[in-house]
Amino acid sequence: MKISLILANPNLRSFNHAIAGAAADALQDNGHLVAFHDLYLEGFDPLLRSTEIPRGALLEPSIETHCREIASAQGIIIVHPNWWGMPPAVLTGWVDRIMRPGLAYEFLEGDSGEGVPRGLLQARSALVFNTSNTFVEREQQVFGDPLESIWKNCIFGLCGVEEFYRRTFSVVVTSTSEQRREWLEEVRETVDSVFPAERRGAMRFIGSSRQSIMHD
């Protein structure tokens, strides 16, 4: 399968990087083709300009690459921290520029944009792994867990991805090394369950070079 793996965290030693590494290893073991992008490492420009908005607009080569990869992906994995109940700005900008009309969704004939669009993504499954320094109970009771709605309903649900799973690991700042090892094993098991083995030895990476993954 073709899997898009998108990472958004500026700290190369972050636990998000460890999660992305664990997910990539599980995909590699299962023989999948992975388009891996560390948005900060690549210097992804999150600014959507007005000239880029219209359907059929001329896009920069790097944006064209991201669009081709996400359009052909059979699965998607997103890794990022919870910042103010939102993804980091670079990842929000990635959604703005890559989840385009005509590629990720379209409005039906006779719909001028006020209705409910039809999703176009080929991916049937999406995983989102988050880190947080807020307890789960407070995130849900006080803030309403906005990331769940953003990814499940506003993005993947709208774009036609039928199977969605999200896991938040918290509280990272006070977690022990043993806890983090258990979390990384959970990441591997989750990826293995959603994207099981096809054939061994077929894995290769497209996009960002893999960096040394640290667990702290």
Secondary structure, 3 states (H helix, E strand, C coil): CEEEEEECCCCCCCHHHHHHHHHHHHHHHCCCEEEEEEHHHHCCCCCCCHHHCCCCCCCCHHHHHHHHHHHHCCEEEEEEECECCECCHHHHHHHHHHCCECCCEECCCCCCCCCCCEECCCCCEEEEEEECCCCHHHHHHCCCCHHHHHHHHHHHHCCCCCEEEEEEECCHHHCCHHHHHHHHHHHHHHHHHHCCCCCCCCCCEEECCCCCCCCC
